[in-house]
Amino acid sequence: MGAALAAAVTFSGPALAETTWVMASGYPADSFFTKNIRAFIEEVEAASNGELKIDLRPNGELIKLDAIRRAVQSGQIQLGEIRFGVYGNESPMYTLDSLPNVASNYDAAWNLMEAQKPWFDEAFGEGGMKVISYAPWPGQGFYTKFPVTDGSQFEGVKLRIYSPATQRMGDLLGFQATILPFAEVPQAFSTGLIEALFTSGQTGTDIQAWDYVSHFTYTGSMHNKNGIIVNERALSRLSPELQEAILAAGEAATERAWAMSKEATDSKRQELVDAGMTVTDASPELQAKLEDIGKAMIEEWSASASSEEVEVLNNYLAASN
């Protein structure tokens, strides 16, 4: 625990009446996202001196991923983990990190997060919520039943993706791209609705992709973000010291998530290999194609975004140069 967090989360005095919060997430218990959340919860509970308990319900067992934001906003639950790209139809900002090669490494992903924070603070604040932590997905790649060279093999293949931005990328690569929730992927393979995936090594191991495909071609491309959100009314009912502790634990969870995601990039690739899959890095030809698509998608994104959203992108790009 960092010094700032330790200072923020430790307070003395008699234990207050216990409050129980419920938190929902959409990913399995052994996902690094869920492990990071459990570490966050442990820090908050330890700091609360018995004031707060958090009941985590992972893997969509209580609320499906797409419905978690609404559940937090309505006060049905107090905390939730969301995937920003789910809301891409509401605003281009939610899919900025889904554009190929906008933030293709972890340092760039961190800088993009910092550039987006003020926009997310305002957007979620208007809905009575607050984003208290961010977590990047590991780099992405293509799961296929065939070796991938320059991407010409993608024509007409039925691909599962997870956001409007990745759907557009899939279409530009020649796929028949379909947005599907994580939980529906195994059934979609079984029924022939999809034949391939574009996602991370984390998701590939979560769904045991080796049951459906034989190759993983790693591209990097993007580091989409999840976020931990809290109902601001519920937060305001806690003691000021505990509110501060929760926010500090959220900041610590963000830093920890970057480290855990980096580790997962390597460990999950190895798990795919151990399960019998062929894992390779994308060819220069495929990466060049993705770079061209990324440039085209940035232009499309900018044309559809508001002036405030374009300013976020421009600030990020200026700081990256």
C-alpha positions as CSV (number, residue, x, y, z in Angstrom):
1,M,0.0,0.0,0.0
2,G,1.5,3.4,-1.0
3,A,2.2,6.1,1.5
4,A,-0.6,8.3,0.2
5,L,-3.1,5.5,0.4
6,A,-2.0,4.5,3.9
7,A,-2.4,8.0,5.1
8,A,-5.8,8.3,3.6
9,V,-7.3,5.0,4.6
10,T,-6.2,4.7,8.2
11,F,-8.4,6.5,10.8
12,S,-9.0,5.8,14.5
13,G,-12.0,5.9,16.8
14,P,-14.7,3.4,17.6
15,A,-16.3,1.2,15.0
16,L,-19.4,2.7,13.4
17,A,-22.6,0.9,12.5
18,E,-21.8,-1.5,9.7
19,T,-23.1,-0.7,6.2
20,T,-23.1,-3.3,3.5
21,W,-22.6,-2.4,-0.2
22,V,-23.2,-4.7,-3.1
23,M,-20.8,-4.6,-6.1
24,A,-21.4,-6.3,-9.4
25,S,-18.8,-7.2,-12.1
26,G,-19.0,-9.2,-15.3
27,Y,-15.9,-11.3,-15.2
28,P,-14.8,-14.6,-13.6
29,A,-13.3,-14.8,-10.2
30,D,-9.8,-15.7,-11.6
31,S,-9.8,-12.8,-14.0
32,F,-7.2,-10.2,-13.0
33,F,-10.0,-7.6,-13.1
34,T,-11.8,-9.5,-10.3
35,K,-8.6,-10.1,-8.4
36,N,-7.9,-6.3,-8.5
37,I,-11.4,-5.6,-7.3
38,R,-11.0,-8.0,-4.4
39,A,-7.7,-6.2,-3.4
40,F,-9.6,-2.9,-3.6
41,I,-12.4,-4.2,-1.4
42,E,-9.9,-5.6,1.2
43,E,-8.2,-2.2,1.4
44,V,-11.5,-0.4,1.9
45,E,-12.8,-2.8,4.5
46,A,-9.6,-2.8,6.4
47,A,-9.7,1.0,6.4
48,S,-13.3,1.3,7.5
49,N,-12.9,0.0,11.0
50,G,-16.0,-2.0,10.6
51,E,-18.0,0.8,9.0
52,L,-18.3,-0.8,5.6
53,K,-18.6,-4.3,4.1
54,I,-18.6,-4.8,0.3
55,D,-20.4,-7.9,-1.1
56,L,-18.8,-8.6,-4.6
57,R,-20.9,-10.5,-7.1
58,P,-18.6,-11.4,-10.1
59,N,-19.1,-13.1,-13.4
60,G,-22.5,-11.5,-14.1
61,E,-24.1,-13.7,-11.5
62,L,-26.2,-10.8,-10.1
63,I,-26.3,-8.3,-12.9
64,K,-25.2,-8.7,-16.5
65,L,-22.3,-6.5,-17.6
66,D,-24.3,-4.3,-19.9
67,A,-26.8,-3.5,-17.1
68,I,-24.3,-2.7,-14.3
69,R,-24.1,1.1,-15.0
70,R,-27.8,1.5,-14.8
71,A,-28.0,-0.6,-11.6
72,V,-25.4,1.7,-9.9
73,Q,-27.1,4.9,-11.2
74,S,-30.5,3.8,-9.8
75,G,-29.0,2.8,-6.5
76,Q,-29.9,-0.9,-6.9
77,I,-26.2,-1.5,-6.1
78,Q,-23.6,0.9,-4.8
79,L,-20.6,-0.2,-6.8
80,G,-20.0,-1.8,-10.2
81,E,-17.3,-2.6,-12.8
82,I,-18.2,-1.5,-16.3
83,R,-16.6,-1.7,-19.7
84,F,-16.7,1.7,-21.3
85,G,-16.9,0.4,-24.8
86,V,-20.4,-1.0,-24.0
87,Y,-21.7,2.6,-24.3
88,G,-20.2,3.4,-27.6
89,N,-23.6,4.2,-29.2
90,E,-24.1,7.0,-26.6
91,S,-20.9,8.9,-27.3
92,P,-17.8,8.5,-29.4
93,M,-15.7,9.1,-26.2
94,Y,-16.5,5.6,-24.9
95,T,-14.8,4.0,-27.9
96,L,-11.8,6.3,-28.3
97,D,-9.6,3.6,-26.8
98,S,-11.0,1.1,-29.2
99,L,-9.5,2.8,-32.3
100,P,-6.6,0.7,-33.6
101,N,-3.2,2.1,-32.7
102,V,-4.5,5.2,-30.9
103,A,-3.1,3.7,-27.7
104,S,-1.3,0.5,-28.6
105,N,1.0,0.3,-25.5
106,Y,0.5,0.7,-21.8
107,D,2.2,4.1,-21.5
108,A,0.0,5.5,-24.2
109,A,-3.1,3.9,-22.6
110,W,-2.2,5.6,-19.3
111,N,-1.9,9.0,-21.0
112,L,-5.2,8.5,-22.9
113,M,-6.9,7.7,-19.6
114,E,-5.6,10.9,-18.0
115,A,-6.8,12.9,-21.0
116,Q,-10.3,11.3,-20.8
117,K,-10.8,11.6,-17.0
118,P,-12.3,15.2,-17.0
119,W,-14.8,14.1,-19.6
120,F,-15.8,11.0,-17.7
121,D,-16.0,12.9,-14.5
122,E,-18.5,15.2,-16.0
123,A,-20.5,12.6,-17.8
124,F,-20.8,10.2,-14.9
125,G,-21.3,13.1,-12.4
126,E,-24.4,14.2,-14.4
127,G,-25.8,10.7,-13.8
128,G,-25.1,10.7,-10.1
129,M,-22.1,8.5,-10.4
130,K,-18.3,8.7,-10.1
131,V,-15.5,6.7,-11.8
132,I,-13.0,5.9,-9.0
133,S,-10.7,3.5,-10.9
134,Y,-9.6,2.5,-14.4
135,A,-8.2,-0.8,-15.6
136,P,-6.7,-1.5,-19.1
137,W,-7.4,-4.7,-21.0
138,P,-4.3,-6.6,-22.3
139,G,-3.4,-6.1,-25.9
140,Q,-5.7,-7.6,-28.5
141,G,-5.5,-10.2,-31.2
142,F,-7.4,-12.4,-33.6
143,Y,-8.6,-15.9,-32.6
144,T,-9.1,-18.0,-35.8
145,K,-9.3,-21.5,-37.1
146,F,-6.5,-20.8,-39.6
147,P,-3.0,-19.2,-39.7
148,V,-3.1,-15.4,-40.3
149,T,-0.6,-13.8,-42.6
150,D,-1.6,-10.4,-44.1
151,G,-5.2,-10.5,-43.2
152,S,-6.5,-11.4,-46.6
153,Q,-7.9,-14.6,-45.0
154,F,-10.5,-12.5,-43.1
155,E,-12.8,-11.9,-46.0
156,G,-16.3,-13.1,-45.1
157,V,-15.3,-14.8,-41.8
158,K,-17.9,-14.3,-39.0
159,L,-16.2,-12.3,-36.2
160,R,-17.3,-11.6,-32.7
161,I,-16.3,-8.1,-31.5
162,Y,-17.5,-6.1,-28.5
163,S,-18.0,-2.4,-29.5
164,P,-19.1,-0.3,-32.4
165,A,-15.5,0.8,-33.0
166,T,-14.2,-2.8,-33.2
167,Q,-17.2,-3.7,-35.4
168,R,-16.1,-1.0,-37.8
169,M,-12.5,-2.3,-37.7
170,G,-13.8,-5.8,-38.4
171,D,-15.9,-4.6,-41.4
172,L,-12.9,-2.7,-42.8
173,L,-10.8,-5.9,-42.6
174,G,-13.5,-7.8,-44.5
175,F,-15.0,-9.7,-41.6
176,Q,-18.7,-10.2,-41.0
177,A,-18.5,-8.6,-37.6
178,T,-21.1,-9.0,-34.8
179,I,-21.2,-7.4,-31.4
180,L,-21.9,-10.0,-28.7
181,P,-21.6,-9.9,-24.9
182,F,-18.8,-12.0,-23.4
183,A,-21.2,-14.5,-21.8
184,E,-22.7,-15.4,-25.2
185,V,-19.4,-16.3,-27.0
186,P,-19.4,-20.0,-26.3
187,Q,-22.9,-20.5,-27.5
188,A,-22.3,-18.4,-30.6
189,F,-19.3,-20.6,-31.6
190,S,-21.4,-23.7,-31.0
191,T,-24.3,-22.5,-33.2
192,G,-22.0,-21.2,-36.0
193,L,-23.0,-17.5,-35.4
194,I,-19.3,-16.7,-35.1
195,E,-16.1,-18.3,-36.4
196,A,-13.5,-16.0,-34.9
197,L,-12.8,-13.5,-32.2
198,F,-10.9,-10.2,-31.8
199,T,-10.1,-9.8,-28.1
200,S,-7.4,-10.2,-25.5
201,G,-5.5,-13.1,-24.2
202,Q,-7.5,-12.7,-20.9
203,T,-10.8,-13.2,-22.7
204,G,-9.4,-16.1,-24.7
205,T,-8.5,-18.0,-21.6
206,D,-11.7,-17.0,-19.8
207,I,-13.8,-18.7,-22.5
208,Q,-11.3,-21.5,-23.2
209,A,-10.9,-20.4,-26.8
210,W,-9.0,-23.5,-27.7
211,D,-12.3,-25.4,-27.7
212,Y,-13.3,-23.4,-30.8
213,V,-10.2,-22.1,-32.6
214,S,-6.6,-23.1,-33.1
215,H,-4.6,-19.8,-33.7
216,F,-4.1,-16.5,-31.8
217,T,-2.5,-13.7,-33.7
218,Y,-1.4,-11.0,-31.4
219,T,-1.6,-7.4,-32.7
220,G,-1.6,-5.2,-29.5
221,S,-3.6,-2.5,-31.2
222,M,-5.5,-1.2,-28.3
223,H,-6.0,-1.3,-24.5
224,N,-9.7,-0.7,-23.9
225,K,-10.6,0.3,-20.3
226,N,-12.9,-1.0,-17.6
227,G,-13.9,1.3,-14.7
228,I,-15.1,1.0,-11.2
229,I,-18.1,3.3,-10.6
230,V,-19.8,4.3,-7.4
231,N,-23.3,5.8,-6.7
232,E,-22.5,9.3,-5.4
233,R,-25.5,9.4,-3.1
234,A,-24.3,6.2,-1.4
235,L,-20.8,7.5,-1.2
236,S,-21.9,10.8,0.4
237,R,-23.7,8.9,3.2
238,L,-20.4,7.6,4.5
239,S,-18.1,9.4,6.8
240,P,-15.7,11.9,5.1
241,E,-12.7,9.8,6.2
242,L,-14.2,6.7,4.6
243,Q,-15.1,8.6,1.4
244,E,-11.5,9.6,1.2
245,A,-10.3,6.1,1.8
246,I,-12.5,4.7,-1.0
247,L,-11.2,7.3,-3.5
248,A,-7.6,6.6,-2.4
249,A,-8.1,2.8,-2.8
250,G,-9.5,3.4,-6.2
251,E,-6.4,5.3,-7.3
252,A,-4.3,2.5,-5.9
253,A,-6.4,0.0,-7.9
254,T,-5.8,1.9,-11.1
255,E,-2.0,1.7,-10.6
256,R,-2.3,-2.0,-9.7
257,A,-4.5,-2.7,-12.7
258,W,-1.8,-1.4,-15.1
259,A,0.8,-3.8,-13.6
260,M,-1.6,-6.7,-13.5
261,S,-2.7,-6.2,-17.1
262,K,0.9,-6.2,-18.3
263,E,1.5,-9.4,-16.4
264,A,-1.6,-11.0,-17.9
265,T,-0.5,-10.1,-21.4
266,D,2.4,-12.5,-21.1
267,S,0.8,-15.2,-18.8
268,K,-2.3,-15.5,-20.8
269,R,-0.4,-16.0,-24.0
270,Q,1.5,-18.8,-22.3
271,E,-1.8,-20.4,-21.2
272,L,-3.0,-20.4,-24.8
273,V,0.2,-22.1,-25.8
274,D,-0.1,-24.6,-23.0
275,A,-3.6,-25.4,-24.1
276,G,-2.3,-26.3,-27.6
277,M,-3.0,-23.1,-29.5
278,T,-0.5,-21.6,-32.0
279,V,0.3,-18.1,-30.8
280,T,2.2,-15.7,-33.1
281,D,2.7,-11.9,-33.4
282,A,1.0,-10.2,-36.3
283,S,3.0,-9.8,-39.5
284,P,4.3,-6.4,-40.6
285,E,1.7,-6.5,-43.4
286,L,-1.2,-7.0,-41.0
287,Q,0.1,-4.3,-38.7
288,A,0.4,-1.9,-41.6
289,K,-3.2,-2.6,-42.6
290,L,-4.4,-2.0,-39.0
291,E,-2.4,1.2,-38.9
292,D,-4.1,2.5,-42.1
293,I,-7.5,1.4,-40.7
294,G,-6.7,3.2,-37.4
295,K,-6.0,6.5,-39.3
296,A,-9.2,6.2,-41.2
297,M,-11.2,5.5,-38.1
298,I,-9.7,8.5,-36.2
299,E,-10.9,10.7,-39.0
300,E,-14.4,9.1,-38.8
301,W,-14.4,9.3,-35.0
302,S,-13.5,13.0,-35.2
303,A,-16.2,13.7,-37.7
304,S,-18.8,12.2,-35.4
305,A,-17.5,13.6,-32.1
306,S,-18.4,16.8,-30.4
307,S,-15.9,19.7,-30.2
308,E,-15.2,18.8,-26.5
309,E,-14.5,15.2,-27.4
310,V,-12.2,16.2,-30.3
311,E,-10.4,18.5,-27.9
312,V,-9.7,15.4,-25.6
313,L,-8.2,13.5,-28.5
314,N,-6.1,16.5,-29.6
315,N,-4.8,17.1,-26.1
316,Y,-3.8,13.5,-25.9
317,L,-2.1,13.5,-29.2
318,A,-0.3,16.7,-28.4
319,A,1.0,15.3,-25.1
320,S,2.1,12.2,-26.8
321,N,4.4,14.0,-29.3
